[in-house]
Amino acid sequence: MKQTDINWFRPLWRRAAVTGFIAAWCAWEWIWTKDTFWSVLVTAALAYAVYTFFYAFPKEEPSDGDKSQSARPPEGDDRQGS
């Protein structure tokens, strides 16, 4: 995903709304139309949405704006606990 896409999908309600829409479409295809091609295609899209939006979606960034917090001391700092 591009950074602009990630920023747009950052609010949970947007990810849930898109996934809910795809789930409703999936149910429509399986229950009402019973068209195997579209049913399988939309089920794959639903699986991709669930994986992308809820499992692999990047976690919240730190609020202070520092994206790389390091536990190591800066280079050249050879002090050992003093």
MIPADO-783634 format. One record per residue: residue number from 1; residue in one letter; x, y, z of N, C-alpha, C, O, CB in turn. Coordinates in pm, whole numbers, plus 50000, padded with zeros to 5 digits. Glycine has a CB too. Layout:
# MIPADO-783634
[NUM 'a' [X Y Z] [X Y Z] [X Y Z] [X Y Z] [X Y Z]]
...
END
This chain:
# MIPADO-783634
[1 'm' [50083 49882 50000] [50000 50000 50000] [50087 50125 50000] [50194 50127 50062] [49906 50000 50120]]
[2 'k' [50041 50226 49931] [50111 50353 49932] [50082 50426 50063] [49982 50399 50129] [50070 50439 49811]]
[3 'q' [50170 50516 50099] [50154 50591 50223] [50024 50671 50224] [49959 50682 50328] [50273 50686 50245]]
[4 't' [49983 50726 50110] [49857 50802 50105] [49738 50710 50130] [49640 50751 50193] [49842 50874 49969]]
[5 'd' [49745 50586 50080] [49638 50491 50107] [49634 50453 50255] [49527 50442 50314] [49656 50365 50020]]
[6 'i' [49751 50433 50313] [49758 50397 50454] [49701 50510 50538] [49626 50484 50633] [49904 50368 50496]]
[7 'n' [49735 50634 50506] [49682 50747 50582] [49531 50757 50569] [49463 50789 50667] [49746 50878 50536]]
[8 'w' [49476 50730 50451] [49331 50739 50434] [49260 50628 50510] [49152 50650 50565] [49295 50732 50285]]
[9 'f' [49318 50510 50514] [49256 50398 50585] [49295 50391 50733] [49258 50294 50800] [49294 50268 50517]]
[10 'r' [49367 50488 50785] [49411 50485 50924] [49293 50473 51022] [49301 50393 51115] [49492 50611 50955]]
[11 'p' [49182 50551 51005] [49070 50533 51098] [49007 50395 51084] [48983 50348 50973] [48963 50642 51074]]
[12 'l' [48982 50331 51195] [48928 50194 51194] [48792 50188 51126] [48762 50089 51059] [48917 50141 51336]]
[13 'w' [48710 50290 51142] [48575 50285 51085] [48579 50277 50932] [48491 50215 50872] [48495 50409 51129]]
[14 'r' [48679 50338 50868] [48687 50330 50722] [48722 50189 50677] [48665 50137 50581] [48792 50429 50669]]
[15 'r' [48816 50127 50748] [48853 49989 50713] [48736 49895 50737] [48711 49805 50657] [48976 49943 50794]]
[16 'a' [48664 49917 50848] [48548 49833 50879] [48435 49855 50778] [48367 49759 50740] [48498 49862 51022]]
[17 'a' [48415 49979 50735] [48309 50007 50638] [48336 49940 50504] [48246 49881 50444] [48294 50159 50619]]
[18 'v' [48459 49949 50457] [48494 49886 50329] [48481 49734 50339] [48427 49670 50250] [48639 49925 50286]]
[19 't' [48531 49679 50448] [48522 49534 50467] [48377 49489 50483] [48338 49385 50430] [48604 49491 50590]]
[20 'g' [48297 49568 50554] [48154 49536 50569] [48081 49539 50436] [47996 49454 50410] [48089 49633 50665]]
[21 'f' [48113 49638 50352] [48052 49646 50220] [48087 49522 50137] [48000 49464 50072] [48097 49773 50147]]
[22 'i' [48213 49482 50141] [48254 49365 50065] [48188 49238 50121] [48151 49149 50045] [48409 49351 50067]]
[23 'a' [48174 49231 50254] [48108 49116 50315] [47961 49108 50274] [47909 49000 50246] [48119 49122 50469]]
[24 'a' [47893 49224 50270] [47753 49225 50226] [47742 49184 50079] [47651 49110 50042] [47691 49366 50247]]
[25 'w' [47835 49232 49996] [47836 49194 49856] [47859 49044 49842] [47796 48977 49759] [47943 49273 49779]]
[26 'c' [47951 48992 49923] [47981 48848 49921] [47856 48766 49957] [47824 48667 49891] [48096 48814 50018]]
[27 'a' [47787 48810 50062] [47664 48740 50101] [47561 48746 49990] [47493 48647 49963] [47606 48801 50231]]
[28 'w' [47547 48862 49925] [47454 48878 49813] [47485 48779 49702] [47395 48714 49648] [47459 49023 49759]]
[29 'e' [47612 48767 49669] [47650 48677 49561] [47624 48530 49597] [47576 48454 49512] [47798 48697 49527]]
[30 'w' [47654 48490 49719] [47636 48351 49758] [47489 48315 49780] [47446 48205 49744] [47715 48321 49884]]
[31 'i' [47412 48406 49838] [47273 48374 49875] [47175 48403 49762] [47090 48320 49732] [47233 48452 49999]]
[32 'w' [47187 48520 49699] [47085 48563 49604] [47118 48522 49459] [47037 48457 49394] [47068 48712 49613]]
[33 't' [47235 48561 49409] [47263 48536 49268] [47314 48395 49241] [47283 48337 49136] [47363 48636 49218]]
[34 'k' [47390 48341 49333] [47446 48206 49321] [47531 48187 49195] [47536 48080 49136] [47335 48103 49322]]
[35 'd' [47597 48297 49156] [47688 48292 49042] [47827 48256 49098] [47887 48335 49171] [47690 48429 48963]]
[36 't' [47876 48140 49063] [47998 48088 49122] [48119 48176 49095] [48200 48198 49186] [48025 47949 49070]]
[37 'f' [48133 48227 48974] [48250 48309 48941] [48257 48432 49031] [48359 48457 49094] [48245 48352 48794]]
[38 'w' [48147 48510 49036] [48148 48632 49117] [48153 48600 49266] [48214 48675 49342] [48023 48717 49086]]
[39 's' [48093 48492 49307] [48098 48453 49449] [48240 48426 49494] [48283 48473 49599] [48011 48329 49473]]
[40 'v' [48313 48351 49414] [48452 48319 49448] [48539 48445 49440] [48626 48467 49524] [48507 48210 49354]]
[41 'l' [48516 48527 49338] [48594 48650 49322] [48574 48745 49441] [48671 48799 49494] [48556 48720 49191]]
[42 'v' [48451 48765 49482] [48422 48855 49594] [48468 48794 49726] [48510 48867 49815] [48272 48888 49600]]
[43 't' [48463 48663 49740] [48515 48599 49861] [48666 48619 49871] [48718 48642 49980] [48481 48448 49860]]
[44 'a' [48735 48611 49759] [48879 48638 49758] [48907 48784 49795] [49001 48813 49869] [48940 48605 49619]]
[45 'a' [48825 48876 49744] [48841 49018 49779] [48815 49040 49928] [48884 49120 49991] [48745 49106 49695]]
[46 'l' [48718 48970 49984] [48690 48981 50127] [48807 48928 50209] [48845 48989 50309] [48560 48905 50162]]
[47 'a' [48862 48816 50169] [48978 48761 50241] [49096 48857 50234] [49166 48876 50333] [49017 48624 50182]]
[48 'y' [49118 48916 50118] [49227 49013 50102] [49203 49136 50189] [49297 49186 50252] [49241 49055 49954]]
[49 'a' [49081 49185 50194] [49049 49303 50276] [49071 49275 50424] [49128 49357 50495] [48905 49348 50251]]
[50 'v' [49025 49160 50470] [49044 49125 50611] [49192 49114 50644] [49237 49167 50746] [48972 48992 50645]]
[51 'y' [49267 49048 50560] [49410 49033 50584] [49481 49169 50581] [49559 49200 50671] [49473 48939 50480]]
[52 't' [49455 49248 50478] [49525 49375 50460] [49486 49478 50565] [49573 49547 50619] [49497 49430 50322]]
[53 'f' [49358 49489 50595] [49310 49595 50684] [49321 49562 50833] [49330 49654 50915] [49169 49627 50653]]
[54 'f' [49321 49436 50869] [49317 49403 51011] [49437 49323 51060] [49471 49330 51178] [49194 49328 51041]]
[55 'y' [49502 49247 50974] [49616 49167 51017] [49748 49234 50983] [49835 49249 51069] [49610 49029 50953]]
[56 'a' [49764 49276 50858] [49892 49329 50812] [49897 49482 50809] [49998 49538 50767] [49923 49277 50675]]
[57 'f' [49793 49549 50853] [49791 49695 50848] [49894 49751 50945] [49903 49704 51058] [49650 49750 50880]]
[58 'p' [49971 49852 50902] [50074 49909 50990] [50013 49965 51119] [49907 50026 51119] [50152 50019 50917]]
[59 'k' [50084 49942 51228] [50039 49992 51357] [50050 50144 51361] [50113 50205 51275] [50120 49929 51471]]
[60 'e' [49988 50204 51462] [49991 50349 51478] [50134 50399 51490] [50219 50334 51552] [49910 50391 51600]]
[61 'e' [50162 50515 51431] [50293 50576 51442] [50305 50643 51578] [50203 50681 51636] [50317 50678 51327]]
[62 'p' [50426 50658 51631] [50443 50730 51756] [50389 50872 51746] [50402 50936 51641] [50590 50731 51797]]
[63 's' [50330 50920 51854] [50266 51051 51849] [50365 51166 51850] [50329 51277 51814] [50172 51065 51965]]
[64 'd' [50491 51141 51892] [50588 51249 51896] [50654 51274 51760] [50736 51365 51747] [50695 51218 51999]]
[65 'g' [50619 51195 51660] [50672 51216 51526] [50805 51147 51501] [50852 51147 51387] [50687 51361 51501]]
[66 'd' [50867 51090 51603] [50994 51020 51586] [50963 50878 51541] [50916 50796 51620] [51079 51021 51718]]
[67 'k' [50990 50848 51415] [50954 50718 51359] [51052 50608 51395] [51016 50490 51390] [50943 50728 51212]]
[68 's' [51173 50643 51430] [51272 50540 51460] [51329 50564 51599] [51427 50636 51617] [51385 50540 51354]]
[69 'q' [51265 50503 51696] [51315 50513 51832] [51413 50400 51856] [51378 50283 51841] [51198 50510 51935]]
[70 's' [51534 50435 51892] [51639 50337 51909] [51675 50322 52056] [51688 50421 52128] [51762 50375 51826]]
[71 'a' [51691 50199 52099] [51731 50173 52237] [51883 50180 52250] [51936 50183 52362] [51680 50036 52283]]
[72 'r' [51954 50184 52137] [52100 50190 52140] [52145 50333 52162] [52077 50427 52121] [52160 50134 52009]]
[73 'p' [52259 50349 52227] [52315 50484 52240] [52366 50532 52104] [52394 50451 52016] [52429 50486 52345]]
[74 'p' [52378 50662 52087] [52430 50714 51959] [52569 50660 51931] [52643 50625 52022] [52432 50868 51959]]
[75 'e' [52604 50654 51801] [52735 50605 51763] [52843 50695 51822] [52829 50817 51827] [52749 50597 51610]]
[76 'g' [52950 50633 51866] [53060 50708 51925] [53047 50723 52076] [53139 50772 52141] [53069 50842 51861]]
[77 'd' [52934 50683 52131] [52911 50692 52275] [52947 50555 52335] [52866 50462 52334] [52759 50732 52306]]
[78 'd' [53070 50544 52387] [53119 50417 52437] [53098 50401 52588] [53150 50306 52647] [53265 50403 52404]]
[79 'r' [53025 50489 52648] [53004 50478 52793] [52919 50355 52824] [52821 50328 52754] [52936 50605 52849]]
[80 'q' [52954 50282 52924] [52883 50162 52965] [52818 50187 53100] [52875 50150 53203] [52979 50040 52972]]
[81 'g' [52703 50247 53103] [52627 50263 53226] [52683 50367 53321] [52648 50363 53439] [52620 50134 53296]]
[82 's' [52767 50460 53278] [52819 50560 53370] [52763 50696 53342] [52797 50792 53410] [52969 50566 53363]]
END
